[in-house]
Amino acid sequence: IDPEALPSGFAGAALAACARIPAGAVRTYGAVAAAAGSRGAARAVGTAMATNPLPGVIPCHRVVRADGTIGGYGEGGSGRKRELLAREGVTSTTAGVLHHV
């Protein structure tokens, strides 16, 4: 990823951390915050994911809530996020809790 394409500061660090999440895996907003160097900044990670300038490159759909539920997703909403994760082998129960198949 071209660092010039990322925002500066924590948002850029959060997006870079997100870019390192492998296909078929998920991380919580809190885990991404810690990887970006700021434990406790889960809400700021949510903001960074919501304003992701490269959603086709930076897989923000792989970032989920601490309780294991899917959380939000910009274009297409949670249904689209669920679809993208399912393509990678991550599915959810009817209650929305994620698990790997």
C-alpha positions as CSV (number, residue, x, y, z in Angstrom):
1,I,0.0,0.0,0.0
2,D,1.3,3.4,-0.9
3,P,1.7,5.3,2.3
4,E,0.8,8.5,0.4
5,A,-2.7,7.1,-0.1
6,L,-3.3,6.8,3.6
7,P,-4.4,9.6,5.9
8,S,-1.8,10.9,8.4
9,G,-1.8,10.2,12.1
10,F,-3.7,7.5,13.9
11,A,-6.2,6.9,11.1
12,G,-3.3,6.0,8.8
13,A,-1.8,3.7,11.4
14,A,-5.2,2.0,11.9
15,L,-5.7,1.5,8.2
16,A,-2.1,0.1,7.8
17,A,-2.8,-2.3,10.7
18,C,-6.1,-3.3,9.0
19,A,-4.2,-4.0,5.8
20,R,-2.2,-6.6,7.6
21,I,-5.3,-8.7,8.6
22,P,-5.1,-11.8,6.4
23,A,-8.1,-13.1,4.4
24,G,-10.3,-15.4,6.4
25,A,-9.4,-13.7,9.7
26,V,-11.0,-11.0,11.7
27,R,-9.7,-8.6,14.3
28,T,-11.7,-6.5,16.8
29,Y,-11.6,-2.7,16.7
30,G,-9.7,-2.8,20.0
31,A,-7.1,-5.2,18.5
32,V,-6.6,-2.9,15.5
33,A,-6.2,0.0,17.9
34,A,-3.5,-1.8,19.8
35,A,-1.7,-2.8,16.6
36,A,-1.8,0.8,15.5
37,G,-0.2,1.9,18.8
38,S,-3.1,3.2,20.8
39,R,-4.8,0.7,23.1
40,G,-8.3,2.0,24.0
41,A,-8.9,3.8,20.7
42,A,-11.4,1.3,19.3
43,R,-13.9,4.1,18.5
44,A,-11.2,6.0,16.5
45,V,-10.5,2.8,14.6
46,G,-14.2,2.7,13.7
47,T,-14.0,6.2,12.4
48,A,-10.8,5.3,10.4
49,M,-12.6,2.2,8.9
50,A,-15.7,4.3,8.0
51,T,-13.5,6.8,6.1
52,N,-11.3,4.1,4.4
53,P,-10.1,5.7,1.1
54,L,-9.2,2.3,-0.4
55,P,-11.9,-0.2,0.6
56,G,-11.0,-2.5,-2.2
57,V,-7.4,-2.6,-1.0
58,I,-7.7,-2.2,2.8
59,P,-10.0,-4.9,4.1
60,C,-12.0,-3.0,6.6
61,H,-14.7,-5.6,6.5
62,R,-12.4,-7.8,8.6
63,V,-12.7,-5.5,11.6
64,V,-15.5,-6.6,14.0
65,R,-16.9,-5.7,17.4
66,A,-15.4,-7.0,20.7
67,D,-18.5,-9.2,21.3
68,G,-17.9,-11.0,18.0
69,T,-20.8,-9.4,16.2
70,I,-20.2,-8.0,12.8
71,G,-20.6,-4.3,13.3
72,G,-21.2,-1.7,10.6
73,Y,-19.9,-1.4,7.1
74,G,-20.1,1.7,4.8
75,E,-21.5,0.9,1.4
76,G,-23.9,-2.1,1.5
77,G,-24.2,-2.2,5.3
78,S,-23.7,-5.2,7.5
79,G,-25.2,-7.5,4.9
80,R,-22.4,-6.6,2.5
81,K,-19.8,-7.0,5.2
82,R,-21.3,-10.4,6.1
83,E,-21.1,-11.4,2.4
84,L,-17.5,-10.3,2.0
85,L,-16.5,-12.3,5.2
86,A,-18.4,-15.4,4.0
87,R,-16.4,-15.4,0.8
88,E,-13.3,-15.7,3.0
89,G,-14.8,-18.5,5.1
90,V,-16.0,-16.4,8.0
91,T,-19.7,-16.8,8.7
92,S,-22.1,-15.7,11.4
93,T,-24.9,-17.3,13.4
94,T,-28.5,-16.0,13.2
95,A,-27.5,-13.8,16.2
96,G,-24.7,-12.3,14.2
97,V,-21.8,-13.9,16.1
98,L,-18.9,-14.7,13.8
99,H,-17.3,-18.1,13.5
100,H,-14.9,-19.8,11.0
101,V,-16.1,-22.7,8.9
